[in-house]
Amino acid sequence: MKVKWLLAPLLAASTFAAPAFGQISIMIGTPPPPVRYEVAPPVPQAGYVWVPGYWAPVQGQYVWYSGRWARPPYYGAAWRNPRWIHEDRGWRYSQGGWGPRDWHGHHGHGHAYGHRR
């Protein structure tokens, strides 16, 4: 009986410890358009990271999301760009987002480590 009372709070707490980022994979038959070249405007303030624009699937079509400056959600967070992976059945969209620096073995383009010298 006591075991049930101890396990319930532990199980409930473990749901909050799970990573907040989920991976989305969507297949589309035609390749995405070329990435658009964007010039980053001046950084709005220290600590922001440039998040490049990308093509994302919306209702079976490609939609361009422009680049933007973003503040990392925590110190050490790295931005990983969304990407398109060519497979036999078409193009698979792999959602990007913020994660730890070594997240999936990629450093990403933007990082929140600062530039201490």
Secondary structure by P-SEA (a helix, b strand, c coil): caaaaaaaaaaaaaaaacccbbbbbbbbccccccbbbbbbcccccccbbbbbbbbbbcccbbbbbbbbbbccccccbbbbccccccccccbbbbbbbbccccccccccccccccccc
